Amino acid sequence: MLRPTNATLTVLGAVLATALGGILLLGVRGEVEPVHLLTICWLVLAYSVSGLVAWRCRPRNRFGPLMVLTGFAALAGSLIWAPEDTVLHTVGQALDVVPLVLIVHVFVTYPTGRLHGRAEKLIIGTGYAAALGGQLAAMALGGLAPHRITVADRPEAALLVYRVELVVVSAVALAGVGLLTVRRRGHGRPLRRSLTLLVDSFAVGLVTIAVLLVVGVFGGPAFPVVQRISLFLLGVAPVAFLAGLLEARLARTAVGELVVALRGDPADLRTPLAAALRDPSLSLLYWLPPFGTWADQDGRAVDLPADPERVTVIDEDGEPMAALVHDPALRDEPALLDAVTAAAAIALRSGRLQAQLRANVEELRGSRARVLEAGQRERQRLERDLHDGAQQRLVALSLNLGVLQSRLGEDPEARALLAEARSEIAVSLAELRDLARGLHPAVVSAHGLAVAVESLVARAPVPVRLRVDLDGRVREAVEVAAYFVVCESLANVGKHARASAATVEVTRAGDQIVVEVVDDGVGGADTERGTGLRGLADRVEALGGRLRVWTPRGGGTRVRAELPCG
């Protein structure tokens, strides 16, 4: 629809004011009760004024004009207050029930004002046919007199037609409640609290119409009271809608506060954006060109929702930069969306760089873990090959030499040479075992971390007090890393610390394995140049853990590793 000009809105407002004044005059002359007169005025103004404002704010939306039409229809229905047996009275009588169907039409088609699907068109069409066709048929049969279109004097038939008309319109209102319920189940509860309250008020209004018409079927002294209460409640929904429109207009002033908040380069961009859009469900995604994917603020890859009404893409020079995933109802507030996205563009550039950095870090962490795992598998293979290959052959050779030595005669020189060869083989075996143990500690795989650490302590160069407090086993990669922390630390104690004693503690604290090695040596170890501690730190950090070293000169050295094992 075209945007209404100020002149158009002014003319409609003047016509509304004039018509309302005329209706008030008719009501006063017809001695209509003041309470009922005020209730009708409230209903007319609620729909007409809210509709004019909505039409001005959302010109492409049919919802505003539909509300204006509802207000004018309520005015036309009030022509029933004109003198009896006049054309105005007849028109008012014919249109008496039509405003209620229009209200159902308004509630069911929120927020677009358009009917979607056969069910909605059938229900609303049935309502209009019953409200207008049934009213005219009842009048033609001599009912609802006096008026000018009586064709046959059949008051009993007219009453039956009128009651059927009210029941059908009441059923249409209840069907509208069903449509709102189905829509909520299909699309989910509105994500913004203000919309939830508004849609709930629509459902209450439809139930109110049904109750009013059912009471009208049976008549009675309670009908006037029920009618006034119902009309008042029906006027609340458009006022709530108008309040939401004004809130949306005021929300644009919060863009200034958003700019101030974003100037501080906040770590969490989503929170100020959600506050400015009044949408707590808002999520913020970044487009990462190097990866060709969308990512959240933590750098995790995600997919955009399939519903285009929920996504607003922010681009830079034609290239996507970020996306806001929001309540679909924000599509009806394009000015607010444009203002917020424009204000956030600079901060979003910085946010995208941070998300890309986190994604790079996440990729690096994964690559590091994969390299460590591959290296661990290769070292395990080498250890197995050494154990099953070279070591076994050396042992067999030593045994063969022993057999040969026993078969020799009394040649002392030959026996000495064989003894020396067997001694060299024993040294080579010991060196191969140490090498294999350095490649991969088989004792960890076979018996667990506790037994492996006890074997290290037994071979330590200084007396060691050991404390192991573990509840079961954890991942082998974690156990191997903890083993090497103890192994390297005790090796450093023997080589550099000049210590007289050491303490080794391996405990489990929640979802972490904590390894701590303390000595009473000279301290002052260089943690940057040495490859041992640096390699330990890489191994621990690749598993998501942390290695810390305290080595004050003259105060001993303390190595603490924290490894996640959850």
N, C-alpha and C positions, 0 to 999 in steps of 0.2 A: 504494500500500500504506500501511497505517497504521503510525505510528511505534511500534516495540516498546517496551513499558514496561521499566523496570529489572528488575521482577519476572520478566518473560518471559525477558529475557536471562540473568538469574541462574539460572532453572530450566534453560534450555538449556545453560548452562555447567556446571551440576551434573550434568545427564544426560550431557554429553560426558565430563566427568571420570570419572564412574562407569563408563560404557561403555568408555572407554579403559583404565581399571584392570582391568575384566573381560577385555578382549582381551589385555592384557599377561599376566594370569594364565593364560589359555588358551594363550598362546604359550610361556610358561615350562613349563607342564605338558606341552605337546606337543613340547617340546624343539626349538623353532624357533631357528634360529641368531640370536644376539644382534644381529648387523649387520642382518639382514633385519627383525628385530623393531623396531629403532630407526628403520629406514628407513620402515616403515609408520607408526610413531608420528609421525615428522616430516611425512609427507604428510597425515595426519589433522589434526594441529594446525595446519599451514600453511593448509589450506583452511577449517577450522572457525573458528579464531580470527580470521583475516582476514575471513571472512564475517560473523561477529558484529559486528566493529568497523565494517565497511562498512554493515551493516544499521542500526546505531545512528547512523552519521553521515549516511547517505543513505536514509532510510526509504521514500522514494517510488520507489526504484530496486530492481529485482528481482535485481540482481547479487549483493548480500550474501546473501539467502536461498538463492540457487542455489549459492553457494560453501559455505554451511553444509550443504546437502543433499549436496554432493559429499563433504565430510568424513565425514558420517554413513554415506554409502554405502561409503566406504573401510573404515569400521569394520565395517559389515555384511558386506563381502566377506571380512574377516579372521576371520569365524566359521568359516571352513574349517579353522581350527586346533582346533576343538572335536573331541571324540572321534568317530571314524568311525562311520558308520551311526546318527548322531543327527540330530534335526530341525535343530539349530543348524548342524551340518556341512553338511547338505543346503541350507539357506538360504544359507550362505556360498558353497557351490559354485555355486548358481544365480546369485548376484550377483557373481561373481568378476570379470567383464569390464565390468559396468555402470559402475563408477567411472571407467574410462577414457573412456567415451562422455560421461559427465557433465563430465569435464575438457574434452573437445572442445567441449561445449555452453557451458561457461564462457568459453573462449577466443574462440569465434566470436561470442558475444553481448555482448562488452565494448563499451561501458561500461554498457548499459541492462539486460542480462540478458534481453532479449526477442528472439525470433526474428522477422526481417523478411524477407518475400518467400518465394516457393514454394521457391526453391533451398535456402535455409537450413533450412526446415521439412522438406523431403524428405531432405536429407543427415542431419540429426540424427535424424529419425524412423527412417531406415534403420539408423542406428547402434544405437538402442535395440532395434529389432526383432531385429537380428542378435545383439546382446550378450545379451539376455534370452531371446528365442525360440530362437536357435541353441543356447544353453547348455542350455536345458530339453530341446530335441530330442535333443542329444547324450547327455544324462543318461538320457532315456527309452529310448534305444537301447542302454543298458548301458555307455556310456562314462563317463569321469571317476569311476568307482566307487572306494570304496563310498559309496552313498547310498540313499535310500528311495524313489526314484521310477522305478526301472527297469521298463519295460514289456516290452521285447523284448531278448534277448541278441544284439545285432548290433554287436560291438565295432568291426569294420572300417567299417561305415556311420557309427557314432558318431564315429570318428576323422576321417572325411571331412567330416562336418557341422561338427565342431569346427574343423578347419583352414579350411573355407570361412568360418566365423564370424569367425575371426581376420583372414583376408584382407579381408573386408568392412569390419570395424571399422578395419583399417589404411587401407583406401581412404577411409573416412569422415574419418580424421585428415588424410590428404593433401588431401582435398577442402576441409577446413577451412583448410589453408594457402592453397589457391586462393581461397577466399572472402576471406581477409585481404588477399591480393594485389590482387584486384579492387577491394576497398573502398579500399585505399590509392591505387590509380590513379584511382578515381572521386572521392575526396575530397582527394587530395593527402597528402603525408607529414605526420604530426602536427607541429604548429607548435612544440610544446614538447619539449625534449630528453628529459625524463623519460618522456613518453608514447611517444616513439619507441622508447626502450629497452624499455618495458613491452610494446608491441605486437610488437617483435622477439622478446622472450622467449616470447610466446605462439606465434609461428611455430616457434621452436626446440622448444617443448614438443610441438607437434603432430607434428613430424618425429620426435621421440623416441618418441612413442606408436607411430607407424608402424613404426619400426625394432624396437621391443620386440616387437610382435605378429608381425612377419615372422620374427624369430628364434625366437619361440614356436612358429611353424608347423613349423619344422625341428627344434626341440629341441636337444639336445646339451649338453655340459658348460658351454658359455659362457653359457647362458640365465640362470642365477642372478646372475651378475656383471652382465650387461646389464640385468637387471630392477632390481637395486639402484641402479645408476647412473641408470637412467631415472626411477625413482620419486623419487630425490633431486632430479634436474633439474626434474621436474614440480612439486616443492614450492617451487622458486625463484620462479616467476611470482607466486603469491599473496603471497609475502613482499615482492616488489618492489611489488606493488599496495598492500600494507599500509604500506610505507614512504612511498609517494606520498600515502596518506591522512593519515598522521601529519605529513608535510611540509606538507600543505594546512592542517592544524590549526595547525601552528606558524607558517604564513605569516600567520595572522590576528594574531599578535603583532607582525608587521612593520608593521601599520597604524599603530602608535604612531610608528615611525620615519617613515612616510609623512607623518603629520601634522606632525612636526617639519620635514621637508623642504619641505612645502608652505607652512609659515609664512613661509619666506624668499621667497615669491612667485617661484618659479623661472621663468626664461624658457621652459624646455622642460618642460611638465607631463607629456609622454608618458613620459619616462625614469623618473621615480619611480613612476608608476603601473604601468609594465611590470615594474619590479623588485618591487613589492608583489604583483602578480598572477603573477609568475614566468612571464611570457609575452612573450618578445622580439618577437613579431609584432604586438603591440598597436599600434593606431593610434587617435588621438583626433580626433574631428570635432565641430564646433560648429554649432548651428542659428542662422542669422542671419535673424530675422524681417523686417528691411527688404528683404532680397533674396529671401526665401522659399526658401532653399536651405541645404544643408549645406556646410560649408567646412572645410578642414584648417587647421593652425596658421599657414600662410602666407597664408590668406585665399582660396585657390583653391577654386572650386566643385567638389564631388565628389558622387557618388551613394552611398547606403548599400548594402551588400551585400544581395543578395536572400535569403540564408540567415538566418532570424531567430535561429538558434542562435549566430551569430557577433556579434550586436549586443545591447548593453545600453544602453538610453536612460536618461539622467539628466534628470529633469524638475524644474521649479520651479513650484509652484502649478498643476500640471496641464499646463504648457506645456513642450515639449522644450527643453532647454538645451544638452546635449552628448550624445555617443554614444561608447561604447567598442566598437571592432571588435576582437574577440579570438578566441582558439582556442575552437572549439565545446565542447571538454571542460570549460571553466570553468563551463558550465551545471550541471555536477555539483557545483560548489562555491558554492552560492548565498550562504552565509554570508560567504565571503571576498569575493564580488562586492559584496554589500550593504555590508560594512564599508569597502571601498576607495572605493566610489562616495559613501558618506556623508562620509567624511573628505575627499574631493576636491571636494565640491560648492562650497564657498566659493571655493577657488582656481579652479575651473572658471568661475565667474561672471566673475572677473577675466580669465581666459584667453579667454572668449568675447568680452568687450569688446575685448581686444587683437586677436583675429581679425577682429572687425567693423571695427576701425579700419584694419587692414591691407587689408581688402576695400575700404573707402572710399578708401584711398590708391591701391589698384590701379585702382579705377574712375576716380578723379580723374586718375591718370596717363594712362589710356587716353583719357579725354575730352579732356585737354589735348593729347595727340598728335593726336587727330582734329581738334580745332579748328585746330591749327597746320597740319595737312595741308590742311584746307579753305582756310585763309587763303593757304597757299602756292599752291594751284591758282588761287585768285581773283587773286592778284597776277600769276601767270604769264599769266593771260588778259588782265588789264589791260595788261601789258607788251606782249603780242602785238598787242592792239588799238591801242595807241599807235604801235607800230612800223609796223603795216600800215595804219593809218588816218591819224591826225593828222600823223605825220611824213611819210608819203608825200605827203599833200596839200600840206604846207608846202614840200616839195622841188619838187613840180610847180609851185606858185605862184612860187617863186623862179626856176625856169627860165623860166616865162612872162614874168616881169618882166624877165629878162635879154634875152629875145627882143624885148620891147617897147622896152627901152632902146636896143637896136641899131638899131631902126627909126625912132627919133626923130631929128629934125633937130638943128640946132645950138642948141636951146633949153637953156641951161645950168641953168635953174631946174628944169625937168622932169627932166633927167637926174640932178640932185642929189637930187630927191625919190625917184626910183626906186632910186638907190644906197642911200639911207637905208632905204628899205623892205626892200631885200634884206638889208641889215645886220641890221635888226630880225628878219627871218625867220631868219637864221643864228643869232642869239642865242636865239630861241625854240626852234629845233631842238636847240641844245646843251642848253638847259634841259629839253626833253622827253626827250632821251636820258638825261640824268642822272636824271630822274624815273623813267623806265622801268627804268634800271639799279637804282635803289633799290627798285623794286617787285619785280623778279625779274631776277637777273643771267643774261641769255640766254647769255653767254659760257660760264658754267658748264655749262649744258645741252648746248651745242654742242661745247665743246672740253675740258671737264674743269676740275678745281680748280687744277691747276698753272698752266695758261695764264691762268686768271682772276686768280689772285694776282699773276702777273707783270704783268698789265695794271694792277692796282691800284698796285703798287710803282712802275711807270713814271709814274703820275700823282701820286705821293705828294708832300706839301709839303716834305719833308726827304729827304736822302740815306738810302736804306734798303739794308741788306745782307740779301739774300734767300737762304734755304736751303729747298729743297723736296725731300723724300725720300719719294716715294710709289710704291707698286708697283701700278699699275693704278688703276681707278676703283672707287668705292664707291657706296652709295645716294645719289641726287640730293639728298635731304633733308639728309643729313649734309654733302655738299659745299657746299650752299647755306648751311647754318649756319656752316661753317668760313669761307666767303667773307665773310659778314657780320661775323664776329669780326674778321677782318683789316681790312675796310672801315671799321667803326666805330672800331676802335682807331687806325688811321692818321688818320681824320678828327679824333679827339680830340687826336692829336699835333699836328696843324696848328692846331687852334683854341685849345687850352688849355695844352699842355705846355711851349711855348717851348723845344722841343728842337732840337738841332743834328744829330742822327742817330738812326736807329732800326734795329732788327733784327727780321726776320720769319722764323720757322721753322715749317714745316709738315711733320711727319713721321708715320710710321705705326709704332706700338709695339704689336705683338701684334694684338689685336682692337680697337685704339683709334686714332683720328686725334688727334694732339696739335698744337694750334695755339698758338704763343707769340709775342707781340709785346712788345718791350722798347724803351723810349726813354730818353734821358739828360736829360729835362726836369726841371721843378721838382717834379713829383709832387704829392701832396696832393689828388688828385681825390676828389670826393664820390661814392662808389659807391651811396649810398642815395637821394639826391635826384635824381640824374641819371636821365633816362629811357633814355638810350642803353645804358649798361652793364646796367641792370635788364632792359631788353628783350632784350639778348643772353643774359643769364642764363636768362630764361624760355625763350628759343628752344633753348638748349643743354640745359637740364634736361628740357624736354618730350621730347627724344630719348633720355633716360636718361643724359645726360652731366653734366659738372660744369664750372663756370666760376669761376676764382679770380683775384682782383686784388690785387696788392701795390703800394701807392702811398705810400711814406713821403715826408714833406715834404722836398724838397730832394734826394731820392734817385732820381728818375725813377719810371716806372710800368711794371709788368710784368703783362700779361694772359695767362692760360693757360687754354685750353679743352681738355677731354678728351671726345671724342665716340666712343661705341661704333659700330663699323662691321662687327662680326662678322655 
